[in-house]
Amino acid sequence: MITVSDRLAVLPQYLLPKGALTNFAGRVAGAKGGAMTTRLIRWFVGKYDVNMGEALNPDIASYHSFNEFFTRALRPDARPLAQADFICPVDGRISQFGVIDDDQIFQAKGHKFTTTALVGGDRELAAKFQHGSFANLYLSPRDYHRIHMPCDGKLTRMIYIPGELFSVNPTTARGIPGLFARNERVVCVFDTAQGPFVMTLVGATIVGSMATVWHGVVNPPRQPDIKEWTYADQDIVLKKGEELGRFLLGSTVVMLFPKDALQFNNAWQPAAPVRLGEMMANLQ
């Protein structure tokens, strides 16, 4: 059930100029401000307790822009890959995960959204995940913000879907119906040995952009209409653990898997922290 406190907590988001705030944050994050940029990064590291010891480049003063720092690479040994069929693709926290109820994905108590809405209205694509599995993982500002592959996959499509720019933190997920299918998002569709797989990058307030390794920055510019790219004539294959894309500021990923494709890690629980490379699931 949605509580009064959750409703009140998210009410200002309906009133804030989220687009203008996001555009402003994007300009600030991309600026090369010298000493001012270094001070901003140093403040952020202290505020969010960012572990720079894991970074490939731990020298705060060497980053020319906040974006460079925010999408920093990790040391090669910082996230070893588990011996599992599916690994966790990000650092963050589990929002929700489990079985898709027909076409309904559980967002938070009292809230669900459909697979069709998530992928931008493509019923044929959504039908491939009927009674399948899903996982919603939240990346907070302090987390590593590159997204990696949970399994081997061949890219077939990418869909940009315009939408709102609500925050995607746990409070907002409890307070705003259909949040992850309302916000701006980039849907990446892969073929795998277990069938189709979808990785959805969900935008949010002050998420300056979302990018993929094969395309680069998808937004901005922010398009008014759904836009799709197909890759049937290209051989874009990403291996388990390879980088897929990245966020500029925190957000959420939503993964879809077909029916009977996997069994989630028994240790996983909603709200629990997760790390890139840990066991997410094994074949069912």
N, C-alpha and C positions, 0 to 999 in steps of 0.2 A: 504494500500500500504506500502511496506517495504521502509523505508527511507535510504538514503545514510549513515546517522549517525548511524543507527542501524546496517547496514552492517559493517561499520568500527569498531564499538564497539565490535562486536563478532569475527572479523577476527583473533585476537591473539589466540582465543580458538582453532582454527584449527591447530595452530602451536605449542601450548604448549604440553609438555609431560603429558597429563592429568592422565594417569594411574600411572606414577611414582609419581606425586604430591599427588595423592589420597593415594597410599600406604604409602608414607612418613607421610602424615597427620594422617593416621590410627595408625602408630607406635607411633607418638608423643602423640596422644589423649589417647592411651592405657597405656602409660608409667606412672609409679608411681614415680614421681620425687620429692616428698617431698615439700620443700619450693619453688622450681622452678615451680612445678605444681600449687601451691597456687598463685604464682605471675601471672601465665598465666591465671588462672581463674579470678583473681581480675581484670586484664587488660581487659579481655573479658566482664565482667560484666559492667565495666565503659564504654568501647567502644560502646557496643550495648544497654546500658541502660536496663539491665536485672533486672526484679523485683524479687529480692530474697525473698521479704516479702510473696510471694505466694507459695514459696517452702516448702515442708514438712520439709526439713532440710535447714534452711537459712544460716548455718555456712559454709562459703567458705573454711575455713582452714580444715574442716573435710573430704572433698572429696579427695580420694586417687589418682584419675586420672581425666583428663579432661572429659573422657567418662562418669564417674560416675556423674559429675556435669551436663554434657550436657543432659543426659537422666534422670535428677532428677524428682522425683515425686512432685506433687502439694499437698497442703493441701486439705483434703476431702471437705472443704467448698469453695474452690477457684473457682470451675466451676460448679455451680448448673445446673441441667438438665432442660431445658424448657419443658413445657407441649406441646409436638409436636410429630407427628408420626416419623419424622426424625430429628435428631439433627446434628449440625455441629461436625465433628469428630476430628477437630484439631484447634489449634490457628494458625492464619496466615492471608493471604489476598486472596481474590477471584481473580483468574487469568481469568477464563471464566466459564460460566455455561449456561445451556439451553437445547434446543431440539437437538437431534442427527439428522442431515439431511440425511436420508436414513442410510448410515454407516459413515458419515463424522462428525468429532468432530472439533469444532472451537477452534483453538489454540490462534491466534492473527490475526489482520488485515492482510490479504494476505496469511494466513497459515491455513491449515486443516490437519488432519491425520485421518486414518480409524480405526474403532473399531477392524478390523481384524489385522492390524499392531500392535495396542496397545497390544493385547493379544497373540502376538507371532505367528500369522498365522492360528489360529484355527477358521476357518470360521463358524463351527457349533456353537461354543460359541458366536462368534461375532453376529451371526444372531439373537440371543435372545434379542439383544439391538437395532435392527433396528427401527428407528424412536422413540427411547427411550429418556432418559435424561442423561446428564452428568454434572459433576462439577470438575473443575481443581482448586485446592487450593494450594497456595505457602506458604511454611514455611521458613521464613527468619532466619538468625542465632540467633536472639534475642528471638525467639518463643520457647514455650514449645514443645518438640519434641517426645512426645508419641502420638500415633494414636489410636483413640477409635472407637467403632462401632456406626454408625448413627442409627441403628435399630437392632432388634434381628435377628440373622442369624445362620444357621448351616453350618459349613465349609465342602466343598466338594472337592476342589482342590487347589493346589498352584503351580504356574508356575514361574520358574526363567528364565529370558530372558537376555542373555548377550547383551551388546551394548556399545554405546559411553558414555562418562562421561562429556558432556558439562554442564556448569552451567545451572540452570533452573530459574534464576531471570527474571523479566519482560522484560528487554532489550534483553536477549538472546531468550526469547520466541517470541519476535517480529522479531528477526534477523535470526533464524535458522529454516528452514522448517522441519516440522514433528518432532520437538524436543522430545516430550514426548514418541513417538513411536520409537525413535532412541536410546535413552539412555537406559542403563541397568535398569531393573525393575523386581519387584516381583508382580505377579498378584494373588490375593486371591479371590476365587470364593465361594459365599455363596448361600444357598437357604433361602428364607425369605417368609413370609406370602404374600408378594406382587410379588413373583417370584424371579428369579435369581438376584444377586447383585454382582458387582465386585469392589473391592478396589485395586487399583494399586499403589504400592510404587515405585516412580521414583528415581533412583540414579542420582548422579551429581558429578562434580569435588569436591574432598576432602570429599565426603560422605564416611566415612570409612567403614560403613556397614549398612545393613538393617536387622532387626530382627522381628520375630513374636512371640507371647506368646506361641504358640503350638510347634514351631520348634526351637526357639532360633535364633542365627545368621545364616542368609542364605548365606551371602557373607561377607568377604572372606571365603574360596577361591573363586575366580572368575572363573566360568566355561566357556569353549569356546562354549558350546552347550546349547540349551534349555533343562531344566531339570524339570520334573513334579512329584508331589506327589499327591496321591489321598487318600481320607479319608472316603470312603463309608463304611468301616468296623469300623469306630470310631464315637463316638457321641460327637463331638466337637461343642458345642453351646455357642455362645457369646451373652450376652444381650446388649441392647442399653446402651451406655455409658461405657461399659467395655473396657479395653485396648486390642487392636489388635496387635500392634507392635510399633516399634520406629526407628527413624533415628539417626545415629551418624553424625551430621552436617546437615545443612538445605537442604530441597528438596521440592518435590511436590507430592501430591496424586491426582489421577484421579479416579473418581467414575462413574460407569455405572449403570443405572436403566432401566428396560423394559418400553415399551410404556404404557402410561396412568397410571403409578404407583404413580406419585407424582406431586405436584405443588409447585414450589419453593417459599420461603419467598419473599413477594413483596418488602421488604426493601433491598434485596440483589442487589448489583451492582458490575460490574467488577472493580477491584482495591480497593474495600472497605475492611477494616479489619474485621475479623471474630474471634470468640472465641469458643473453645470447649464448647459444651452444649447448645449453643443458638439454636433457631429454624432455621432449614435449609429448611424444607418442611413439608407439610401435604399430606395426601392421596388425590388423585384427585377425 
